[in-house]
């Protein structure tokens, strides 16, 4: 069973649309939307393991120019 998470992303001013477009190109990202509020983009991602998910966020998502901060929220099935 794959693990899923929402990745809440803060960007530099005026970079949200560009960041969302780039995030959508990452393997494992199923959606990325521009939003209003304390975060600028929210992405949904999936990976085989929590370690793989963490590696995706650190090595792929956080490397996108214009991102200033991320918060990864794993999905739990209660």
N, C-alpha and C positions, 0 to 999 in steps of 0.2 A: 504494500500500500504506500503510495507516494505521500509526502508531506507537503502541505501548502502553507503559505503565509501571505499576509498583506505587508507591503513595504511602504511605509509612510515617508515621503521625501520632501525635504525643504530645498529650494533652489535659490540661486541668485535672482535678483529682480529681472523680470523679462525673459527668463530662461525656461519656464515651465513647459511650454509647448515643445520646444526643441528636446528637452530632457525626456518627456513622455514619448516622443517619436523614437528616440534612440533606445529607450528601455524596451519598447515593443519588439525590437529586433533581436533581443537576447533570447536564446533557447531556454525554455522553461518559464518564461514570462507569458501568462495567459491574457493579461489585460494591463493597461496603464492609462489612467485618466487624469486630466487636469481637474483640480478641485479648488474651492476657496476655503479659507480658514487658516489654521496654524501650519498646515502642510499645503504644498503646491501640486504634488502628484501623488496618487496612490496606485501602486502596482500590485497585482496578484501573481504569485510565482509558485511553481511546483518543482520538486526534485525528489529523487529516490530516497534520500536520507536527510536528516537535519544537518549533518556535516556538509553534504553537497549543497544544500540550500544556503548555508552560511558562506561557503566558498563562492557561490554565485554572487551573493550580495557584496562581499568584500572585493572580489577580483574583477567583477564585471560591472555591477550597478554603481558602486561607489567610485569607479574610475571615470565615469561620464562627466565631462566638463560641465560646470554649472551647478552640480549638486553640492550642497553645503552640509547636509546632515540627513541620516536615514534612521528609521526606527522599524525594526522587523517584528511583526506580530504573528507568531505561528497560530494556525487554525487548530482548535481542539474539537474533538467530537465527544460531547458529553452525553 
